[in-house]
């Protein structure tokens, strides 16, 4: 840690007014000058991520998953989250009931940029999984690698997890938090560019790339998902 312009309370004639370096066993040092810390500490995500979890991002704390819901077939759901680690390899969701029959080659997760990514504009795809029809046939947390990963993401930036399920009669279910009002789930985040919970295109068999951000529509359904 480097203290800049450190002033002795006894005056410069006693201990001197100078920069003071405090040895830190970490390879990363913080510079503190006139109350400003460089680099700035990461702001709160709003969604508690344990320092022991090794999770890059999640839509909300998984302990808040209180039920599961079958999504509308062919509808793209966009769940916003904030990256706290720089690597994205896998995408995950929670599968509840598995009695439904999914349509082969039409079930996917993808990660797209929302805001703050150092190299990607909003809506640009980071990565996408292979078809999840078989993987979502088993209950529990289901994780899948993004094709071509791992990918670098920007710590502190926001991303959307895109989710798509297709079925002819009955689908499986995704773990969720509330399922009430879009205005509540997106309180303070009503613009299409920063919605926390949204639907996008409907009646599709594949995830869009890039995502047309202007097509986001607020939804009250908060599905759980994560990036690892």
N, C-alpha and C positions, 0 to 999 in steps of 0.2 A: 504494500500500500504506500502511495506517495502523497505526502501532505505538502501542498504548495503554499508558500507564504506563511509558514507556521510562526506565530508570534508568541514569544515568551511573556507570561503575565508579569515577570519581574523587569521586563524591558530588554532591549537588545544588548545592553552592557553586561547582563548576567549570563544568559544562555544563548543570546543571539537570535536574530529573526531571520530564519532561512528555511529552505526546503528541507523537510525531514523524511527520510525513507525508512519505513518499517518493513523488515523482512517478512515476507509472507510465503509459507511453504507451497502455496498454490502457484502454478505457472502463470496465472492471470493476475494482474495487479489493477487496482482501482486508483484513479487520480481524483483527489478531492480538493477543489479550489473554490473558496467563497461560497461554500454550501452546495456547489454543483458537483455531481459524481460523474466521472467518465470512465468506462461507458455507463450510460444510464441504466439503472436496474429495470428489469422487465416489469411492466405494469401487470396488475392482477388480470387474470383471464376472465374472471367472473364465474368460472367453472373449476372447482377445486381439482387439481391434479397433484397426486402425491409425488413427492420428490423421489420416492422409492418405486414408482410404478413403471418407469421407462416407457411412458406413453408420449408420443409426439403431440397428439391432440385428441380430444374427445368432445362430443356434442354436449354432454353433461355427465356429472358423476354417475357411474353405473349403479351406485346404491340407490339412486332415485328411480330406477326402472321399477314401476309398480304394476304393469300390465303389459299385454302384448296385443297387437292389432294387425289385421290383414290390410295391407295397403290397397288402394285402387289399382287394378291391373292396368299396366301400360302407362302409368303416371310417374313422372320423374319428380322425386322429392329431393330438395336441397337443404341440408342441415349445416349451419355455419359453425365453425370452431376456430380456435386460435392455436398456432403452433408454438410449443415451448422447447422443442428440440429440433435440430436441423436436418434430420433424416426421415424419409418416408419410405417404408418398404411394404407394409401390409395394411389392408383395410379390414375392419371388423364390424359386425353387427350382432344382434342377439336374436336367435330364433326361438320362438315359443312353440306353439302347436305346429305339428308337421303333417296333419291329416290331408292337406291339400295336395294337388298335383300341379306342378309347375310346368310351364312351356319351355321345352329344351332350347337352349341357346338364346334366351331372352331375359336373363336375370344377371344383373351386374351391379358393382359398386365402382365409383371413380372419384378422384380427388381433383378439384379445379380451384384455381386462384380466385379469391374474392378481392382482397385489398392488402397492400403492403408487401407483396412478393417483389423481391429485388429484380427479377428478370421476366416475370410473366404478367401480362395484363389480365384484368378481371375476365373470368370466363374461360381462360386458357387451361386446358387439361394438363395436370401434372402426371397422372397415370391412371390406369384402369385395370381391373381384374379380368380374368377369364370368366366364362359363364359359370354361374354359381348354382345351377339347378341341382346338381348332386350334393354340393356342400350344404345347401340350405335344407336338405332332407333330414338333417340331424339337429335336435334341439340343443340350445346352449350358445355360448359365444362362438361365432364362426368367423375365422380369420382367413384371408386369402392374400397372396402376394400380388402386387401390381406388376403386370408384364413389363419387363425391361428395367425394373427397379434394382437397387434402391435409388431414390431421387433426393436431391437437395431441396429443402424448403427454407423459407426465411423465418427465423425465430421472431415471434411477435406479430407476424402477418396472419391474416385471416384467410380461411379456405372453406369451400363447401364440399361436404361429402354428398355425392349424388347417388341415389338409390333407386333401383328399378326392379320390379317384380312383375312377371306375367304368368297368367294361368287362365284356363277356360271356364272353370266352375268355382273352385275354392283354392285359395292360395295358402301358404304358410303364414306365420305371423312374425312381426318384428317387435322387439321390446321397445316400450315407449314410456314417456313421462306423462304429461297432461295431454288431453285431446279435447280441448274446449274451444277457445277463440283465437283466431289469427292475430287480432289486435293485442291480446294478452301475451302470447308467445313472442311477439315481436315488439313489445313495448319499448319505445325509444329507438326502434330500428325499422321504421316503416318504409324507407326507401328501398326500391328493388335492388339497389347496389349493396345494401348491408343487412338484408333480412336474415334473421336467425333461423327461421323455419318457413320454408316456401315450397310450393309446387311449381313446376315449370311446364314443359310440353306434356301432352297427354296422348294416349292411343299410339304409343311407339313401342318398338321392339328392341331398340338400342339406345344407349345414352348419347346425348348430343356432345359434339366436340367441334368448335367451342360451345360453351353454354351461352345462350342469348340472355344476358342478365335482365334486360328490359321485360322479359316474359315471366319473371318471377311473380308469383301471387302468394300473399300471406296465407299460411295455414296454421291451425291451432294444434296440429299433431306434431309432437316432438319425438322423433325416433332416435334411439341411441345408436351411436356409431363411434369408431375410433380409428386413429392412425398410429401404427407402431413402426 
